[in-house]
Amino acid sequence: MRRERFAEYWKEYDARLERTLCWQGQDYTALLPRPLCWRVRDVCPAFVFALAADWGLRRPGTVELALALEYSYLSFFEHRLPWEAEMTEQRRQYGILFGDFFAAQALTMLSGELLFPYYAFFAELIRTMNEGVLLLRRLRRETMRAEDWRAVLQREKAALVLPVRVLAVWAPPEPQEAQFLERLATELSVLWGAGERGQSALGRASLTQVEGLLAEAPLGLENLRVFVSDLAARTRCEVHSSQSSQFTVHSSQLGEGDLGIRD
């Protein structure tokens, strides 16, 4: 994502994330089962920064919210990945332990005065993301249709809905604006996840939905438009390189390339 936008936010965010992931000269990410690609590393904070800017917020909590959200998503991602890709038991345990590590980082931040009032939002997010995993496991032996994948991705990528709800508490918008932003965040979740899961046709359909929503936006959303442009540009590259253009894909075709681990 474009880091020249919100450079001060990114500088603070990266510095604090590095302090968490590096200890005594050791980079924890070097021990992860798979490297963190842009989709895992950048999407959540970029969305928070863009949303906060369009909401007119310049408050200390913006970076804290981005970090807590990223740690929550990393915990989910690292716990999910070992069960969806072939790896040794030792590497699987590494992934699970790192998922626990990221969960502890998120909980530490949520125990602070700034974010504790929104603890319930994060609990709901974790529940929803895990529902996505369970739904995929239930459907994985079937030929999944577009609506099945959409239901899974809306849950797995629900991280984009949380900042809309938190920021709505910090600076309450008009009711129709709040509803619109939740719809937009939900559709962006599908667009984000479609690229990760190799669902090219669903990704194209979701991008059309996102562009339609932005066309009827009740407020400017200049920064969110840039965020969508960045996400869409990367997704288009993956869509055009994908071998499948069908809405139905058997879940047995899932491989490591479908798990958000490509740079």
C-alpha positions as CSV (number, residue, x, y, z in Angstrom):
1,M,0.0,0.0,0.0
2,R,1.2,3.6,-0.5
3,R,3.2,4.5,2.5
4,E,3.9,8.1,1.4
5,R,0.3,8.8,2.6
6,F,0.1,9.1,6.3
7,A,3.9,8.9,6.6
8,E,4.0,9.9,10.2
9,Y,1.4,7.2,11.1
10,W,3.4,4.6,9.2
11,K,6.7,5.6,10.8
12,E,5.3,5.2,14.3
13,Y,3.4,2.0,13.4
14,D,6.5,0.4,11.8
15,A,8.8,1.4,14.7
16,R,6.4,-0.1,17.3
17,L,5.8,-3.2,15.2
18,E,9.6,-3.7,14.8
19,R,10.1,-3.4,18.5
20,T,7.6,-6.2,19.0
21,L,9.0,-8.5,16.4
22,C,12.7,-8.0,17.2
23,W,14.3,-8.9,20.4
24,Q,18.1,-9.0,21.1
25,G,18.8,-8.6,17.4
26,Q,16.5,-11.5,16.4
27,D,13.8,-10.8,13.9
28,Y,10.8,-13.0,14.9
29,T,9.4,-12.9,11.4
30,A,12.4,-14.9,10.2
31,L,11.1,-17.8,12.3
32,L,7.5,-17.7,11.0
33,P,6.3,-20.7,8.9
34,R,5.8,-18.3,5.9
35,P,7.0,-14.7,5.3
36,L,4.4,-12.0,5.8
37,C,3.3,-10.7,2.4
38,W,1.7,-7.2,1.8
39,R,-1.8,-8.6,2.1
40,V,-1.1,-9.8,5.7
41,R,1.2,-7.0,6.7
42,D,-0.3,-3.8,5.3
43,V,-4.0,-4.0,4.6
44,C,-5.4,-3.5,8.1
45,P,-3.3,-0.5,9.1
46,A,-3.7,1.1,5.7
47,F,-7.4,0.9,6.0
48,V,-7.4,2.3,9.5
49,F,-5.3,5.3,8.5
50,A,-7.4,6.0,5.4
51,L,-10.7,5.7,7.3
52,A,-9.4,7.9,10.2
53,A,-8.3,10.6,7.7
54,D,-11.6,10.7,5.9
55,W,-13.3,10.9,9.2
56,G,-11.2,13.9,10.1
57,L,-9.6,12.2,13.1
58,R,-6.1,13.0,14.2
59,R,-5.9,11.4,17.6
60,P,-3.2,9.3,19.3
61,G,-5.5,6.2,19.3
62,T,-5.3,5.8,15.5
63,V,-1.9,4.0,15.6
64,E,-2.9,2.0,18.7
65,L,-6.1,0.8,16.9
66,A,-4.1,-0.1,13.8
67,L,-1.6,-2.2,15.9
68,A,-4.2,-4.0,18.0
69,L,-6.2,-4.8,14.8
70,E,-3.0,-6.1,13.1
71,Y,-2.0,-8.2,16.0
72,S,-5.5,-9.7,16.2
73,Y,-5.4,-10.5,12.5
74,L,-1.9,-11.9,12.6
75,S,-2.9,-14.2,15.5
76,F,-5.9,-15.5,13.4
77,F,-3.7,-15.9,10.3
78,E,-0.9,-17.7,12.1
79,H,-3.3,-20.0,13.9
80,R,-5.2,-20.8,10.6
81,L,-2.2,-21.3,8.3
82,P,-0.7,-24.4,9.8
83,W,-3.9,-26.4,9.2
84,E,-4.3,-25.3,5.6
85,A,-0.8,-25.9,4.2
86,E,1.4,-29.0,4.1
87,M,4.3,-28.6,6.6
88,T,6.1,-30.6,9.3
89,E,4.7,-30.9,12.8
90,Q,7.6,-28.7,14.0
91,R,6.7,-25.9,11.6
92,R,3.1,-26.3,12.5
93,Q,3.8,-25.8,16.1
94,Y,5.9,-22.7,15.3
95,G,2.9,-21.2,13.6
96,I,0.6,-22.0,16.5
97,L,3.1,-20.5,19.0
98,F,3.4,-17.3,17.0
99,G,-0.4,-17.1,16.8
100,D,-0.4,-17.2,20.6
101,F,2.3,-14.6,20.7
102,F,0.4,-12.1,18.5
103,A,-2.8,-12.8,20.5
104,A,-0.9,-11.8,23.7
105,Q,0.3,-8.6,22.0
106,A,-3.3,-7.7,21.1
107,L,-4.6,-8.5,24.6
108,T,-1.9,-6.4,26.1
109,M,-2.9,-3.4,24.0
110,L,-6.6,-4.0,24.8
111,S,-5.9,-4.0,28.5
112,G,-4.8,-0.4,28.2
113,E,-7.0,2.6,29.0
114,L,-7.3,3.7,25.4
115,L,-8.7,0.6,23.8
116,F,-10.2,-1.3,26.7
117,P,-13.7,0.2,26.1
118,Y,-13.7,-1.5,22.7
119,Y,-12.7,-5.0,24.0
120,A,-16.1,-6.4,23.0
121,F,-15.6,-5.3,19.4
122,F,-12.4,-7.3,19.3
123,A,-14.0,-10.3,20.9
124,E,-16.7,-10.2,18.3
125,L,-14.1,-9.9,15.5
126,I,-12.2,-13.0,16.8
127,R,-15.5,-15.0,17.0
128,T,-16.4,-13.9,13.5
129,M,-13.0,-14.8,11.9
130,N,-13.1,-18.2,13.5
131,E,-16.6,-18.8,12.2
132,G,-15.1,-18.3,8.7
133,V,-12.6,-21.1,9.4
134,L,-15.2,-23.4,10.6
135,L,-17.5,-22.6,7.7
136,L,-14.7,-23.3,5.2
137,R,-13.9,-26.6,6.9
138,R,-17.5,-27.6,6.7
139,L,-17.7,-26.7,3.0
140,R,-14.2,-27.8,1.9
141,R,-15.2,-31.2,0.6
142,E,-17.8,-29.7,-1.6
143,T,-17.6,-27.7,-4.8
144,M,-17.8,-24.2,-3.4
145,R,-19.9,-21.6,-5.2
146,A,-19.3,-17.9,-5.3
147,E,-21.9,-17.3,-2.5
148,D,-20.1,-19.9,-0.3
149,W,-16.7,-18.2,-0.8
150,R,-18.4,-14.8,-0.1
151,A,-19.8,-16.0,3.2
152,V,-16.4,-17.4,4.2
153,L,-14.5,-14.3,3.3
154,Q,-16.9,-11.9,4.9
155,R,-16.1,-13.7,8.2
156,E,-12.4,-14.4,7.7
157,K,-11.7,-10.8,6.7
158,A,-14.0,-9.1,9.1
159,A,-11.1,-7.2,10.4
160,L,-12.0,-4.3,8.1
161,V,-15.4,-3.8,9.8
162,L,-14.0,-3.4,13.3
163,P,-12.3,0.1,12.7
164,V,-15.6,1.4,11.2
165,R,-17.4,0.6,14.5
166,V,-14.6,1.9,16.8
167,L,-14.2,5.1,14.9
168,A,-18.0,5.6,14.9
169,V,-17.8,5.7,18.6
170,W,-14.9,8.2,18.6
171,A,-16.6,10.5,16.1
172,P,-20.2,9.4,15.5
173,P,-21.3,9.9,11.9
174,E,-24.8,10.2,10.5
175,P,-26.7,6.9,10.6
176,Q,-26.7,6.5,6.8
177,E,-22.9,7.2,6.7
178,A,-22.2,4.5,9.3
179,Q,-24.4,2.0,7.4
180,F,-22.7,2.8,4.2
181,L,-19.2,2.4,5.6
182,E,-20.1,-1.0,7.1
183,R,-21.3,-2.1,3.7
184,L,-18.2,-0.9,2.1
185,A,-15.9,-2.5,4.6
186,T,-17.7,-5.8,4.2
187,E,-17.3,-5.7,0.4
188,L,-13.7,-4.8,0.8
189,S,-13.2,-7.8,3.0
190,V,-14.4,-10.0,0.1
191,L,-12.1,-8.2,-2.4
192,W,-9.1,-8.6,0.0
193,G,-9.8,-12.3,0.6
194,A,-10.6,-13.2,-3.0
195,G,-7.1,-12.5,-4.1
196,E,-5.7,-14.5,-1.2
197,R,-7.9,-17.5,-1.9
198,G,-7.3,-17.4,-5.7
199,Q,-11.0,-16.6,-6.4
200,S,-10.4,-14.4,-9.5
201,A,-14.0,-14.2,-10.7
202,L,-15.3,-13.4,-7.2
203,G,-12.6,-10.8,-7.0
204,R,-13.7,-9.1,-10.2
205,A,-17.3,-9.2,-9.1
206,S,-16.4,-7.7,-5.7
207,L,-14.4,-5.0,-7.2
208,T,-17.4,-4.0,-9.3
209,Q,-19.5,-3.9,-6.2
210,V,-16.9,-1.7,-4.4
211,E,-16.6,0.7,-7.3
212,G,-20.4,1.0,-7.4
213,L,-20.5,1.7,-3.6
214,L,-17.9,4.4,-4.0
215,A,-19.9,6.0,-6.8
216,E,-22.8,6.5,-4.5
217,A,-20.7,7.5,-1.4
218,P,-22.5,10.0,0.9
219,L,-19.2,11.6,1.8
220,G,-15.9,12.3,0.1
221,L,-13.8,9.3,1.1
222,E,-10.8,10.6,-0.8
223,N,-8.3,8.5,1.2
224,L,-10.5,5.4,1.1
225,R,-10.7,5.7,-2.7
226,V,-6.9,5.7,-2.8
227,F,-6.9,2.6,-0.5
228,V,-9.3,0.8,-2.8
229,S,-7.3,1.8,-5.9
230,D,-4.1,0.3,-4.3
231,L,-5.9,-2.9,-3.3
232,A,-7.6,-3.2,-6.6
233,A,-4.4,-2.7,-8.6
234,R,-2.7,-5.5,-6.7
235,T,-5.8,-7.7,-6.9
236,R,-6.0,-7.2,-10.7
237,C,-2.5,-8.4,-11.1
238,E,-3.4,-11.6,-9.3
239,V,-6.7,-11.9,-11.1
240,H,-5.0,-11.6,-14.5
241,S,-2.4,-14.2,-13.6
242,S,-4.8,-16.6,-12.1
243,Q,-5.4,-19.8,-14.1
244,S,-9.1,-20.0,-13.0
245,S,-11.8,-17.7,-14.0
246,Q,-14.7,-19.8,-12.7
247,F,-16.9,-19.0,-9.8
248,T,-16.8,-22.6,-8.5
249,V,-13.5,-24.1,-7.2
250,H,-13.2,-27.3,-5.4
251,S,-11.6,-26.7,-2.0
252,S,-9.1,-29.5,-2.6
253,Q,-7.4,-27.1,-5.0
254,L,-6.3,-25.0,-2.1
255,G,-2.5,-24.8,-1.8
256,E,0.1,-22.6,-0.3
257,G,-0.3,-20.0,-3.0
258,D,-3.9,-19.5,-1.9
259,L,-3.0,-18.6,1.6
260,G,-1.8,-15.0,1.3
261,I,1.9,-15.9,1.5
262,R,3.0,-14.5,-1.9
263,D,4.8,-11.2,-2.1
